[in-house]
Amino acid sequence: MLQATQATGTSAYVPQMEKAGYIPTAHFILPENCWTEHFYAPQFPVQEAFLKEYAGNKAAADFIAGQRHEESLYNKYKEYYGYVFYIGQKR
């Protein structure tokens, strides 16, 4: 398993991939708009509908509050973390 805590950049994972028996062939960083436009933005109308359907349900309200808190954390700290996808070929 790749250890995120040991990484200082995208190249930090290459030796781990090689040790696991893979030849690194490519990698890409998930762009910010994948989070903002394609993940978080579409959630808002669905969350509103969910809250309307389960009006008065504390568990439902807490669930949506947690989802919205996650989005606020992303917006606050997005420059410090993200997702990188690595593609490797088994040796």
C-alpha positions, 0 to 999 in steps of 0.5 A: 500500500502506498503511504501518503504520510511519507510523500512529499510530492508525486514522485515520492510514490514511484519507488513504492510502486516499483517495490510493489512490482509495478513499472510507473507509466503515468500519473495525473492530479485530479484538477480542482474543478473535478471537486468544485464543479463535478462533485460538490456543486451537484450535491447542493440540490440533492442535499436540499431535496433530502432535507425537505424529504426528511424534514425534522429528522435530526440524523438526516440534518446531521448527515447533510451538515457533515457533508457541507462541513467536508466541502468547507474543509476542502475549500479552506485547505484545497491547496494542501491536499488532493488526489493523484492517480498513478498508472503502472504496469505489472512486471 
